[in-house]
Amino acid sequence: MNEAVGALGLAAQSAALLRGALTSGFLARLAGEVSVRDLAPATRLSPGRVRDLCVALRAAGVLESDNPDRYRISTTYAPLLHGGADTQVANQLAFVAVRERLIEQMFTPDGPARYQDLPDADRAALAAGVTLAPSTPLARAAMTGVVEGIPAWQSLLAGDVRYLELGCGLSGAMLTMLQLYPRLTAVGVDQAADLLDRARVEAATLGVADRVRFAAEDAAVFSDPEPFDAVFWSQFFFPAASRVKTLANAYDRLRPGGLLIVPSLIAPGTSPSDPATSLNVLLAQGWDIPALTADELCTELTTAGFVSPSVHPSPFATAVVAHRP
């Protein structure tokens, strides 16, 4: 038992070590072999602290060394320094850290804290953990792969497209698509005004602000005078009580023949006893969000009036796609 508990604790601490190395820029300085003496002033840390950090990172497999005073990133972790993977992984680790606290709260009668009641930084971490870091080549490659796996969406994006995202949060995927498809215009809807403020800043930084607008509104009542060609619904943030009205609004916002794209929380063929799946289900249902399989999502969309639902797995996410008749 002590070994099992120790392994869990070590994994959590190792994740924190890697997250700090990424977010501080410490790891980026180790693309090539660097001495402790040179690394100390660059990081504004004492030589003793730098040495201790390097020893811990080496023990975790993140660094390699042929000399006790010189270190470099390991072959296993070297891909983190390319294509923006460092940003994406840092976001994932911050996401996990917030989830750890929420899981612990599940053992209290009032837990977990509701998403809208979380501190701004925690909500931002959760939002970043379920989307792409849009400024990175990794995000553009991942989004290209997702779109190529959905032929109807890929065909649609070849022309002029009006796109609506319900529950957009930080809008990482939407901002990535705006970079990839210059004929796309988009609207993002979310009740978290602070997340939308961050998305606006990112849109301006990426040079796509003229083709996107954000609305701090309830996705179930948002309205627009012009129909959309595609609607994306971030369903894993929508509690049971909100889903029927939100889907009805998605239907009304689409033009006839338009696409509804919905990410699935549970990948096809995943066992309920899978550790990651069981934790996803636990947290979702703690917020009264149905933890639906892709097939169950297809049924939900059909009940809402959509037709021809289909499931599209990809390395980044599994999507369910349906049409408004």
Disulfide bonds with the S-S distance in Angstrom:
none
